Amino acid sequence: MPLATRQATARFVDVEPLAEEGRAGAWLGFRPERSRLGVDRIEDYADLGPGLTVPAVFGLGKVIRLLRAARIAPPRDPVELVGRGDLAAKWLERALGTEVRLELRPRTSLCLVVWTEEGVETIRDVEDVLEDERTILVRRLRGHPPVSFDRARVLRRRTEREAWHEVLDIERA
């Protein structure tokens, strides 16, 4: 069953390079125009490595599509941007203000915050929470192992929901 996507016209308003040990890329910021998405800003991340991996190729594609939408010729050898979030951000700064059409997929992630006698624990990627008289079992997504709590030791708990829009495609508006 295909997941629902939405089209939105937005303006490319911000780029921030990311250079951490073992990661390189750029945060991309868009401001929706005439949109009923219910958000003032859409953020996306263009992963650029550190090496030539599948996520880096997808991130490189985002950078090139944004440059083309702004009618800026990409570097002669775009692979030189892999592992260089700072260089990609410099190229993308020239594209700021460009109006683009984004293909978006609404995404949601659940998180469970549990206060116990030992402290506070945050469990991300929650699929389901099962309870019986003695135990709280948290099943998780993407192959993460389940987490179990002795119910008598749980003082408080709260479920949090994070919602965002995943950018699937970028075109000139």
C-alpha positions in Angstrom: 0.0 0.0 0.0 1.6 3.3 -1.1 2.0 6.0 1.6 0.2 9.3 1.0 2.4 12.2 -0.1 1.7 15.9 -0.4 2.9 18.6 -2.7 3.8 22.0 -1.2 5.4 25.1 -2.7 8.1 26.5 -0.4 10.9 28.9 -0.3 14.4 27.6 0.5 15.4 29.9 3.4 18.2 28.3 5.4 21.2 26.0 5.1 23.5 25.0 8.0 26.5 22.7 7.5 27.0 19.8 9.8 30.5 18.5 10.5 30.7 16.0 13.3 33.1 13.1 13.7 31.8 10.4 11.3 29.1 12.6 9.8 29.0 15.4 7.2 26.0 17.1 5.6 23.8 20.1 5.6 20.5 21.0 7.3 18.0 22.5 4.8 15.2 24.9 5.9 12.1 25.7 3.8 9.2 28.0 4.5 5.9 26.8 3.0 4.0 29.2 0.9 0.2 29.0 0.6 0.2 25.6 2.3 -2.2 23.8 4.5 0.4 21.7 6.2 0.0 23.4 9.5 3.7 24.2 9.9 5.7 27.3 9.5 9.0 25.5 8.6 10.0 22.3 7.0 13.5 21.0 7.8 15.4 18.3 6.0 18.9 16.9 6.2 21.2 16.2 3.2 23.5 13.5 4.4 26.9 13.7 2.7 28.9 11.0 4.2 31.7 10.9 5.3 32.1 8.3 2.5 30.2 7.5 -0.7 27.3 5.5 0.8 23.7 5.1 -0.2 22.5 7.9 2.2 25.3 10.2 0.9 24.1 9.6 -2.7 20.6 10.6 -1.6 21.9 13.7 0.2 24.0 14.6 -2.8 20.9 14.3 -5.0 19.0 16.7 -2.7 21.9 19.2 -3.0 22.0 18.9 -6.8 18.2 19.2 -7.2 18.2 22.4 -5.1 21.0 23.9 -7.1 19.2 23.0 -10.4 16.0 24.5 -9.1 17.9 27.7 -8.4 19.4 27.4 -12.0 22.9 27.1 -10.5 25.2 24.7 -12.3 26.4 22.1 -9.8 30.1 21.5 -9.4 31.9 19.8 -12.3 32.4 16.7 -10.1 29.6 16.6 -7.5 31.3 13.7 -5.7 33.7 16.3 -4.3 30.8 17.4 -2.0 30.8 14.0 -0.3 32.1 14.4 3.2 32.2 18.2 2.8 29.0 19.6 4.4 30.8 23.0 4.6 31.4 23.1 0.9 27.9 22.0 0.1 26.5 24.7 2.3 28.6 27.3 0.5 27.1 26.1 -2.8 23.6 26.1 -1.4 23.9 29.6 0.1 23.7 30.8 -3.5 20.3 29.1 -3.9 18.7 30.8 -0.8 15.4 32.4 -1.7 14.5 29.9 -4.4 10.9 28.8 -4.7 10.6 25.0 -4.9 8.0 22.4 -5.1 8.5 19.7 -2.4 7.0 16.3 -2.4 6.4 15.5 1.3 5.5 12.4 3.3 4.0 13.0 6.8 6.0 11.1 9.4 5.4 10.4 13.1 7.6 8.8 15.8 6.5 7.8 19.3 8.7 8.1 22.3 8.1 6.9 25.9 9.5 8.7 28.8 9.6 6.6 32.0 10.5 7.9 35.5 11.8 5.2 37.8 13.5 5.1 41.2 16.9 5.0 39.3 16.1 8.0 37.1 14.5 9.0 33.8 14.7 6.9 30.7 13.6 7.9 27.2 12.8 5.1 24.7 12.6 6.1 21.1 11.0 4.3 18.1 8.2 2.9 20.1 5.9 0.5 18.3 3.7 -0.7 21.2 3.5 -0.8 25.0 2.2 -4.0 26.6 1.3 -4.2 30.3 0.4 -6.8 32.8 0.2 -6.7 36.7 4.0 -6.8 37.1 5.7 -5.6 33.9 5.6 -2.9 31.3 7.1 -4.1 28.0 8.0 -1.6 25.3 8.2 -3.1 21.8 10.3 -1.0 19.4 10.6 -0.5 15.7 13.5 -1.2 13.2 14.9 -4.2 15.0 15.6 -2.4 18.3 15.4 -4.7 21.3 12.3 -4.5 23.5 12.7 -2.7 26.9 11.1 -4.0 30.1 10.3 -2.2 33.3 9.2 -3.6 36.7 5.8 -1.9 37.1 6.3 -1.4 40.8 9.5 0.7 40.1 7.8 3.0 37.6 6.8 6.3 39.3 5.4 8.1 36.2 5.4 7.7 32.4 4.5 9.9 29.4 4.1 9.2 25.7 5.4 11.8 23.3 4.7 12.1 19.6 7.0 13.8 17.1 5.5 14.7 13.7 7.4 16.1 10.7 7.4 16.0 6.9 10.0 13.9 5.1 11.2 15.6 1.9 11.0 13.0 -0.9 11.7 15.3 -3.9 12.6 18.8 -4.8 11.7 20.6 -8.0 11.7 24.1 -9.3 8.3 25.7 -8.6 
